[in-house]
């Protein structure tokens, strides 16, 4: 999953998903390119930096509650089990 800086859309700040790796828990949860991640385990995500900071305290195998908005502005949430990814 890739992230991009995000101009406000639907008055929502967060981290825009710019890539979803096929076959990953992110894809299985329903994340798509253009979605905006807004929370992890109830902590607000206002930027890609916020998301990185939160994820640095977690490990592969941890299950998180992820909140996001899709391109239509609809809110979604799902439990996602983290996997090892490329070094950031």
Phi and psi restraints in degrees (range 20) as a CNS / XPLOR table:
assign (resid 1 and name C) (resid 2 and name N)
       (resid 2 and name CA) (resid 2 and name C) 1.0 -104.2 20.0 2
assign (resid 2 and name N) (resid 2 and name CA)
       (resid 2 and name C) (resid 3 and name N) 1.0 156.9 20.0 2
assign (resid 2 and name C) (resid 3 and name N)
       (resid 3 and name CA) (resid 3 and name C) 1.0 -127.1 20.0 2
assign (resid 3 and name N) (resid 3 and name CA)
       (resid 3 and name C) (resid 4 and name N) 1.0 152.7 20.0 2
assign (resid 3 and name C) (resid 4 and name N)
       (resid 4 and name CA) (resid 4 and name C) 1.0 -135.5 20.0 2
assign (resid 4 and name N) (resid 4 and name CA)
       (resid 4 and name C) (resid 5 and name N) 1.0 156.2 20.0 2
assign (resid 4 and name C) (resid 5 and name N)
       (resid 5 and name CA) (resid 5 and name C) 1.0 -61.7 20.0 2
assign (resid 5 and name N) (resid 5 and name CA)
       (resid 5 and name C) (resid 6 and name N) 1.0 154.5 20.0 2
assign (resid 5 and name C) (resid 6 and name N)
       (resid 6 and name CA) (resid 6 and name C) 1.0 -136.4 20.0 2
assign (resid 6 and name N) (resid 6 and name CA)
       (resid 6 and name C) (resid 7 and name N) 1.0 113.7 20.0 2
assign (resid 6 and name C) (resid 7 and name N)
       (resid 7 and name CA) (resid 7 and name C) 1.0 -71.6 20.0 2
assign (resid 7 and name N) (resid 7 and name CA)
       (resid 7 and name C) (resid 8 and name N) 1.0 146.9 20.0 2
assign (resid 7 and name C) (resid 8 and name N)
       (resid 8 and name CA) (resid 8 and name C) 1.0 -57.6 20.0 2
assign (resid 8 and name N) (resid 8 and name CA)
       (resid 8 and name C) (resid 9 and name N) 1.0 132.7 20.0 2
assign (resid 8 and name C) (resid 9 and name N)
       (resid 9 and name CA) (resid 9 and name C) 1.0 -130.6 20.0 2
assign (resid 9 and name N) (resid 9 and name CA)
       (resid 9 and name C) (resid 10 and name N) 1.0 129.9 20.0 2
assign (resid 9 and name C) (resid 10 and name N)
       (resid 10 and name CA) (resid 10 and name C) 1.0 57.9 20.0 2
assign (resid 10 and name N) (resid 10 and name CA)
       (resid 10 and name C) (resid 11 and name N) 1.0 29.2 20.0 2
assign (resid 10 and name C) (resid 11 and name N)
       (resid 11 and name CA) (resid 11 and name C) 1.0 56.5 20.0 2
assign (resid 11 and name N) (resid 11 and name CA)
       (resid 11 and name C) (resid 12 and name N) 1.0 35.9 20.0 2
assign (resid 11 and name C) (resid 12 and name N)
       (resid 12 and name CA) (resid 12 and name C) 1.0 -120.4 20.0 2
assign (resid 12 and name N) (resid 12 and name CA)
       (resid 12 and name C) (resid 13 and name N) 1.0 128.4 20.0 2
assign (resid 12 and name C) (resid 13 and name N)
       (resid 13 and name CA) (resid 13 and name C) 1.0 -100.3 20.0 2
assign (resid 13 and name N) (resid 13 and name CA)
       (resid 13 and name C) (resid 14 and name N) 1.0 151.8 20.0 2
assign (resid 13 and name C) (resid 14 and name N)
       (resid 14 and name CA) (resid 14 and name C) 1.0 169.2 20.0 2
assign (resid 14 and name N) (resid 14 and name CA)
       (resid 14 and name C) (resid 15 and name N) 1.0 -155.1 20.0 2
assign (resid 14 and name C) (resid 15 and name N)
       (resid 15 and name CA) (resid 15 and name C) 1.0 -117.6 20.0 2
assign (resid 15 and name N) (resid 15 and name CA)
       (resid 15 and name C) (resid 16 and name N) 1.0 117.2 20.0 2
assign (resid 15 and name C) (resid 16 and name N)
       (resid 16 and name CA) (resid 16 and name C) 1.0 -77.6 20.0 2
assign (resid 16 and name N) (resid 16 and name CA)
       (resid 16 and name C) (resid 17 and name N) 1.0 133.7 20.0 2
assign (resid 16 and name C) (resid 17 and name N)
       (resid 17 and name CA) (resid 17 and name C) 1.0 -81.0 20.0 2
assign (resid 17 and name N) (resid 17 and name CA)
       (resid 17 and name C) (resid 18 and name N) 1.0 119.8 20.0 2
assign (resid 17 and name C) (resid 18 and name N)
       (resid 18 and name CA) (resid 18 and name C) 1.0 -108.5 20.0 2
assign (resid 18 and name N) (resid 18 and name CA)
       (resid 18 and name C) (resid 19 and name N) 1.0 -2.4 20.0 2
assign (resid 18 and name C) (resid 19 and name N)
       (resid 19 and name CA) (resid 19 and name C) 1.0 -162.4 20.0 2
assign (resid 19 and name N) (resid 19 and name CA)
       (resid 19 and name C) (resid 20 and name N) 1.0 138.3 20.0 2
assign (resid 19 and name C) (resid 20 and name N)
       (resid 20 and name CA) (resid 20 and name C) 1.0 -125.0 20.0 2
assign (resid 20 and name N) (resid 20 and name CA)
       (resid 20 and name C) (resid 21 and name N) 1.0 120.0 20.0 2
assign (resid 20 and name C) (resid 21 and name N)
       (resid 21 and name CA) (resid 21 and name C) 1.0 -71.7 20.0 2
assign (resid 21 and name N) (resid 21 and name CA)
       (resid 21 and name C) (resid 22 and name N) 1.0 125.9 20.0 2
assign (resid 21 and name C) (resid 22 and name N)
       (resid 22 and name CA) (resid 22 and name C) 1.0 -58.1 20.0 2
assign (resid 22 and name N) (resid 22 and name CA)
       (resid 22 and name C) (resid 23 and name N) 1.0 141.2 20.0 2
assign (resid 22 and name C) (resid 23 and name N)
       (resid 23 and name CA) (resid 23 and name C) 1.0 82.0 20.0 2
assign (resid 23 and name N) (resid 23 and name CA)
       (resid 23 and name C) (resid 24 and name N) 1.0 5.2 20.0 2
assign (resid 23 and name C) (resid 24 and name N)
       (resid 24 and name CA) (resid 24 and name C) 1.0 -93.2 20.0 2
assign (resid 24 and name N) (resid 24 and name CA)
       (resid 24 and name C) (resid 25 and name N) 1.0 163.8 20.0 2
assign (resid 24 and name C) (resid 25 and name N)
       (resid 25 and name CA) (resid 25 and name C) 1.0 -58.3 20.0 2
assign (resid 25 and name N) (resid 25 and name CA)
       (resid 25 and name C) (resid 26 and name N) 1.0 -32.1 20.0 2
assign (resid 25 and name C) (resid 26 and name N)
       (resid 26 and name CA) (resid 26 and name C) 1.0 -61.2 20.0 2
assign (resid 26 and name N) (resid 26 and name CA)
       (resid 26 and name C) (resid 27 and name N) 1.0 -45.5 20.0 2
assign (resid 26 and name C) (resid 27 and name N)
       (resid 27 and name CA) (resid 27 and name C) 1.0 -64.9 20.0 2
assign (resid 27 and name N) (resid 27 and name CA)
       (resid 27 and name C) (resid 28 and name N) 1.0 -43.4 20.0 2
assign (resid 27 and name C) (resid 28 and name N)
       (resid 28 and name CA) (resid 28 and name C) 1.0 -61.0 20.0 2
assign (resid 28 and name N) (resid 28 and name CA)
       (resid 28 and name C) (resid 29 and name N) 1.0 -32.5 20.0 2
assign (resid 28 and name C) (resid 29 and name N)
       (resid 29 and name CA) (resid 29 and name C) 1.0 -73.6 20.0 2
assign (resid 29 and name N) (resid 29 and name CA)
       (resid 29 and name C) (resid 30 and name N) 1.0 -17.5 20.0 2
assign (resid 29 and name C) (resid 30 and name N)
       (resid 30 and name CA) (resid 30 and name C) 1.0 107.3 20.0 2
assign (resid 30 and name N) (resid 30 and name CA)
       (resid 30 and name C) (resid 31 and name N) 1.0 4.9 20.0 2
assign (resid 30 and name C) (resid 31 and name N)
       (resid 31 and name CA) (resid 31 and name C) 1.0 -64.6 20.0 2
assign (resid 31 and name N) (resid 31 and name CA)
       (resid 31 and name C) (resid 32 and name N) 1.0 139.7 20.0 2
assign (resid 31 and name C) (resid 32 and name N)
       (resid 32 and name CA) (resid 32 and name C) 1.0 -134.0 20.0 2
assign (resid 32 and name N) (resid 32 and name CA)
       (resid 32 and name C) (resid 33 and name N) 1.0 159.1 20.0 2
assign (resid 32 and name C) (resid 33 and name N)
       (resid 33 and name CA) (resid 33 and name C) 1.0 -55.6 20.0 2
assign (resid 33 and name N) (resid 33 and name CA)
       (resid 33 and name C) (resid 34 and name N) 1.0 133.3 20.0 2
assign (resid 33 and name C) (resid 34 and name N)
       (resid 34 and name CA) (resid 34 and name C) 1.0 96.4 20.0 2
assign (resid 34 and name N) (resid 34 and name CA)
       (resid 34 and name C) (resid 35 and name N) 1.0 -15.3 20.0 2
assign (resid 34 and name C) (resid 35 and name N)
       (resid 35 and name CA) (resid 35 and name C) 1.0 -66.2 20.0 2
assign (resid 35 and name N) (resid 35 and name CA)
       (resid 35 and name C) (resid 36 and name N) 1.0 156.9 20.0 2
assign (resid 35 and name C) (resid 36 and name N)
       (resid 36 and name CA) (resid 36 and name C) 1.0 -120.2 20.0 2
assign (resid 36 and name N) (resid 36 and name CA)
       (resid 36 and name C) (resid 37 and name N) 1.0 114.8 20.0 2
assign (resid 36 and name C) (resid 37 and name N)
       (resid 37 and name CA) (resid 37 and name C) 1.0 -75.9 20.0 2
assign (resid 37 and name N) (resid 37 and name CA)
       (resid 37 and name C) (resid 38 and name N) 1.0 126.2 20.0 2
assign (resid 37 and name C) (resid 38 and name N)
       (resid 38 and name CA) (resid 38 and name C) 1.0 -118.0 20.0 2
assign (resid 38 and name N) (resid 38 and name CA)
       (resid 38 and name C) (resid 39 and name N) 1.0 -13.4 20.0 2
assign (resid 38 and name C) (resid 39 and name N)
       (resid 39 and name CA) (resid 39 and name C) 1.0 -159.6 20.0 2
assign (resid 39 and name N) (resid 39 and name CA)
       (resid 39 and name C) (resid 40 and name N) 1.0 152.9 20.0 2
assign (resid 39 and name C) (resid 40 and name N)
       (resid 40 and name CA) (resid 40 and name C) 1.0 -136.0 20.0 2
assign (resid 40 and name N) (resid 40 and name CA)
       (resid 40 and name C) (resid 41 and name N) 1.0 121.2 20.0 2
assign (resid 40 and name C) (resid 41 and name N)
       (resid 41 and name CA) (resid 41 and name C) 1.0 51.1 20.0 2
assign (resid 41 and name N) (resid 41 and name CA)
       (resid 41 and name C) (resid 42 and name N) 1.0 38.0 20.0 2
assign (resid 41 and name C) (resid 42 and name N)
       (resid 42 and name CA) (resid 42 and name C) 1.0 83.4 20.0 2
assign (resid 42 and name N) (resid 42 and name CA)
       (resid 42 and name C) (resid 43 and name N) 1.0 -6.5 20.0 2
assign (resid 42 and name C) (resid 43 and name N)
       (resid 43 and name CA) (resid 43 and name C) 1.0 -87.3 20.0 2
assign (resid 43 and name N) (resid 43 and name CA)
       (resid 43 and name C) (resid 44 and name N) 1.0 132.1 20.0 2
assign (resid 43 and name C) (resid 44 and name N)
       (resid 44 and name CA) (resid 44 and name C) 1.0 -66.0 20.0 2
assign (resid 44 and name N) (resid 44 and name CA)
       (resid 44 and name C) (resid 45 and name N) 1.0 140.9 20.0 2
assign (resid 44 and name C) (resid 45 and name N)
       (resid 45 and name CA) (resid 45 and name C) 1.0 -114.4 20.0 2
assign (resid 45 and name N) (resid 45 and name CA)
       (resid 45 and name C) (resid 46 and name N) 1.0 112.5 20.0 2
assign (resid 45 and name C) (resid 46 and name N)
       (resid 46 and name CA) (resid 46 and name C) 1.0 -104.4 20.0 2
assign (resid 46 and name N) (resid 46 and name CA)
       (resid 46 and name C) (resid 47 and name N) 1.0 -9.9 20.0 2
assign (resid 46 and name C) (resid 47 and name N)
       (resid 47 and name CA) (resid 47 and name C) 1.0 -161.2 20.0 2
assign (resid 47 and name N) (resid 47 and name CA)
       (resid 47 and name C) (resid 48 and name N) 1.0 166.6 20.0 2
assign (resid 47 and name C) (resid 48 and name N)
       (resid 48 and name CA) (resid 48 and name C) 1.0 -58.8 20.0 2
assign (resid 48 and name N) (resid 48 and name CA)
       (resid 48 and name C) (resid 49 and name N) 1.0 -33.8 20.0 2
assign (resid 48 and name C) (resid 49 and name N)
       (resid 49 and name CA) (resid 49 and name C) 1.0 -63.3 20.0 2
assign (resid 49 and name N) (resid 49 and name CA)
       (resid 49 and name C) (resid 50 and name N) 1.0 -42.6 20.0 2
assign (resid 49 and name C) (resid 50 and name N)
       (resid 50 and name CA) (resid 50 and name C) 1.0 -58.2 20.0 2
assign (resid 50 and name N) (resid 50 and name CA)
       (resid 50 and name C) (resid 51 and name N) 1.0 -44.8 20.0 2
assign (resid 50 and name C) (resid 51 and name N)
       (resid 51 and name CA) (resid 51 and name C) 1.0 -62.6 20.0 2
assign (resid 51 and name N) (resid 51 and name CA)
       (resid 51 and name C) (resid 52 and name N) 1.0 -44.4 20.0 2
assign (resid 51 and name C) (resid 52 and name N)
       (resid 52 and name CA) (resid 52 and name C) 1.0 -60.0 20.0 2
assign (resid 52 and name N) (resid 52 and name CA)
       (resid 52 and name C) (resid 53 and name N) 1.0 -44.9 20.0 2
assign (resid 52 and name C) (resid 53 and name N)
       (resid 53 and name CA) (resid 53 and name C) 1.0 -59.9 20.0 2
assign (resid 53 and name N) (resid 53 and name CA)
       (resid 53 and name C) (resid 54 and name N) 1.0 -45.0 20.0 2
assign (resid 53 and name C) (resid 54 and name N)
       (resid 54 and name CA) (resid 54 and name C) 1.0 -64.3 20.0 2
assign (resid 54 and name N) (resid 54 and name CA)
       (resid 54 and name C) (resid 55 and name N) 1.0 -46.0 20.0 2
assign (resid 54 and name C) (resid 55 and name N)
       (resid 55 and name CA) (resid 55 and name C) 1.0 -68.1 20.0 2
assign (resid 55 and name N) (resid 55 and name CA)
       (resid 55 and name C) (resid 56 and name N) 1.0 -24.7 20.0 2
assign (resid 55 and name C) (resid 56 and name N)
       (resid 56 and name CA) (resid 56 and name C) 1.0 -64.1 20.0 2
assign (resid 56 and name N) (resid 56 and name CA)
       (resid 56 and name C) (resid 57 and name N) 1.0 -23.1 20.0 2
assign (resid 56 and name C) (resid 57 and name N)
       (resid 57 and name CA) (resid 57 and name C) 1.0 -88.5 20.0 2
assign (resid 57 and name N) (resid 57 and name CA)
       (resid 57 and name C) (resid 58 and name N) 1.0 -0.1 20.0 2
assign (resid 57 and name C) (resid 58 and name N)
       (resid 58 and name CA) (resid 58 and name C) 1.0 -111.1 20.0 2
assign (resid 58 and name N) (resid 58 and name CA)
       (resid 58 and name C) (resid 59 and name N) 1.0 165.8 20.0 2
assign (resid 58 and name C) (resid 59 and name N)
       (resid 59 and name CA) (resid 59 and name C) 1.0 -131.1 20.0 2
assign (resid 59 and name N) (resid 59 and name CA)
       (resid 59 and name C) (resid 60 and name N) 1.0 157.2 20.0 2
assign (resid 59 and name C) (resid 60 and name N)
       (resid 60 and name CA) (resid 60 and name C) 1.0 -53.3 20.0 2
assign (resid 60 and name N) (resid 60 and name CA)
       (resid 60 and name C) (resid 61 and name N) 1.0 137.3 20.0 2
assign (resid 60 and name C) (resid 61 and name N)
       (resid 61 and name CA) (resid 61 and name C) 1.0 99.3 20.0 2
assign (resid 61 and name N) (resid 61 and name CA)
       (resid 61 and name C) (resid 62 and name N) 1.0 -21.3 20.0 2
assign (resid 61 and name C) (resid 62 and name N)
       (resid 62 and name CA) (resid 62 and name C) 1.0 -69.5 20.0 2
assign (resid 62 and name N) (resid 62 and name CA)
       (resid 62 and name C) (resid 63 and name N) 1.0 142.2 20.0 2
assign (resid 62 and name C) (resid 63 and name N)
       (resid 63 and name CA) (resid 63 and name C) 1.0 -104.7 20.0 2
assign (resid 63 and name N) (resid 63 and name CA)
       (resid 63 and name C) (resid 64 and name N) 1.0 130.2 20.0 2
assign (resid 63 and name C) (resid 64 and name N)
       (resid 64 and name CA) (resid 64 and name C) 1.0 -119.1 20.0 2
assign (resid 64 and name N) (resid 64 and name CA)
       (resid 64 and name C) (resid 65 and name N) 1.0 159.1 20.0 2
assign (resid 64 and name C) (resid 65 and name N)
       (resid 65 and name CA) (resid 65 and name C) 1.0 -100.5 20.0 2
assign (resid 65 and name N) (resid 65 and name CA)
       (resid 65 and name C) (resid 66 and name N) 1.0 114.7 20.0 2
assign (resid 65 and name C) (resid 66 and name N)
       (resid 66 and name CA) (resid 66 and name C) 1.0 -105.6 20.0 2
assign (resid 66 and name N) (resid 66 and name CA)
       (resid 66 and name C) (resid 67 and name N) 1.0 132.7 20.0 2
assign (resid 66 and name C) (resid 67 and name N)
       (resid 67 and name CA) (resid 67 and name C) 1.0 -116.1 20.0 2
assign (resid 67 and name N) (resid 67 and name CA)
       (resid 67 and name C) (resid 68 and name N) 1.0 138.3 20.0 2
assign (resid 67 and name C) (resid 68 and name N)
       (resid 68 and name CA) (resid 68 and name C) 1.0 -152.9 20.0 2
assign (resid 68 and name N) (resid 68 and name CA)
       (resid 68 and name C) (resid 69 and name N) 1.0 165.3 20.0 2
assign (resid 68 and name C) (resid 69 and name N)
       (resid 69 and name CA) (resid 69 and name C) 1.0 -116.8 20.0 2
assign (resid 69 and name N) (resid 69 and name CA)
       (resid 69 and name C) (resid 70 and name N) 1.0 139.8 20.0 2
assign (resid 69 and name C) (resid 70 and name N)
       (resid 70 and name CA) (resid 70 and name C) 1.0 -87.8 20.0 2
assign (resid 70 and name N) (resid 70 and name CA)
       (resid 70 and name C) (resid 71 and name N) 1.0 -179.3 20.0 2
assign (resid 70 and name C) (resid 71 and name N)
       (resid 71 and name CA) (resid 71 and name C) 1.0 -63.4 20.0 2
assign (resid 71 and name N) (resid 71 and name CA)
       (resid 71 and name C) (resid 72 and name N) 1.0 -20.4 20.0 2
assign (resid 71 and name C) (resid 72 and name N)
       (resid 72 and name CA) (resid 72 and name C) 1.0 -88.3 20.0 2
assign (resid 72 and name N) (resid 72 and name CA)
       (resid 72 and name C) (resid 73 and name N) 1.0 -3.7 20.0 2
assign (resid 72 and name C) (resid 73 and name N)
       (resid 73 and name CA) (resid 73 and name C) 1.0 90.2 20.0 2
assign (resid 73 and name N) (resid 73 and name CA)
       (resid 73 and name C) (resid 74 and name N) 1.0 3.4 20.0 2
assign (resid 73 and name C) (resid 74 and name N)
       (resid 74 and name CA) (resid 74 and name C) 1.0 -76.1 20.0 2
assign (resid 74 and name N) (resid 74 and name CA)
       (resid 74 and name C) (resid 75 and name N) 1.0 139.6 20.0 2
assign (resid 74 and name C) (resid 75 and name N)
       (resid 75 and name CA) (resid 75 and name C) 1.0 -83.3 20.0 2
assign (resid 75 and name N) (resid 75 and name CA)
       (resid 75 and name C) (resid 76 and name N) 1.0 142.3 20.0 2
assign (resid 75 and name C) (resid 76 and name N)
       (resid 76 and name CA) (resid 76 and name C) 1.0 -138.8 20.0 2
assign (resid 76 and name N) (resid 76 and name CA)
       (resid 76 and name C) (resid 77 and name N) 1.0 155.7 20.0 2
assign (resid 76 and name C) (resid 77 and name N)
       (resid 77 and name CA) (resid 77 and name C) 1.0 -149.6 20.0 2
assign (resid 77 and name N) (resid 77 and name CA)
       (resid 77 and name C) (resid 78 and name N) 1.0 152.5 20.0 2
assign (resid 77 and name C) (resid 78 and name N)
       (resid 78 and name CA) (resid 78 and name C) 1.0 -159.9 20.0 2
assign (resid 78 and name N) (resid 78 and name CA)
       (resid 78 and name C) (resid 79 and name N) 1.0 153.5 20.0 2
assign (resid 78 and name C) (resid 79 and name N)
       (resid 79 and name CA) (resid 79 and name C) 1.0 -82.7 20.0 2
assign (resid 79 and name N) (resid 79 and name CA)
       (resid 79 and name C) (resid 80 and name N) 1.0 131.9 20.0 2
assign (resid 79 and name C) (resid 80 and name N)
       (resid 80 and name CA) (resid 80 and name C) 1.0 -131.1 20.0 2
assign (resid 80 and name N) (resid 80 and name CA)
       (resid 80 and name C) (resid 81 and name N) 1.0 128.1 20.0 2
assign (resid 80 and name C) (resid 81 and name N)
       (resid 81 and name CA) (resid 81 and name C) 1.0 -90.3 20.0 2
assign (resid 81 and name N) (resid 81 and name CA)
       (resid 81 and name C) (resid 82 and name N) 1.0 124.1 20.0 2
assign (resid 81 and name C) (resid 82 and name N)
       (resid 82 and name CA) (resid 82 and name C) 1.0 -71.2 20.0 2
assign (resid 82 and name N) (resid 82 and name CA)
       (resid 82 and name C) (resid 83 and name N) 1.0 144.8 20.0 2
assign (resid 82 and name C) (resid 83 and name N)
       (resid 83 and name CA) (resid 83 and name C) 1.0 -123.1 20.0 2
assign (resid 83 and name N) (resid 83 and name CA)
       (resid 83 and name C) (resid 84 and name N) 1.0 164.2 20.0 2
assign (resid 83 and name C) (resid 84 and name N)
       (resid 84 and name CA) (resid 84 and name C) 1.0 -66.9 20.0 2
assign (resid 84 and name N) (resid 84 and name CA)
       (resid 84 and name C) (resid 85 and name N) 1.0 140.8 20.0 2
assign (resid 84 and name C) (resid 85 and name N)
       (resid 85 and name CA) (resid 85 and name C) 1.0 -131.0 20.0 2
assign (resid 85 and name N) (resid 85 and name CA)
       (resid 85 and name C) (resid 86 and name N) 1.0 -176.5 20.0 2
assign (resid 85 and name C) (resid 86 and name N)
       (resid 86 and name CA) (resid 86 and name C) 1.0 -64.4 20.0 2
assign (resid 86 and name N) (resid 86 and name CA)
       (resid 86 and name C) (resid 87 and name N) 1.0 150.1 20.0 2
assign (resid 86 and name C) (resid 87 and name N)
       (resid 87 and name CA) (resid 87 and name C) 1.0 -62.1 20.0 2
assign (resid 87 and name N) (resid 87 and name CA)
       (resid 87 and name C) (resid 88 and name N) 1.0 137.3 20.0 2
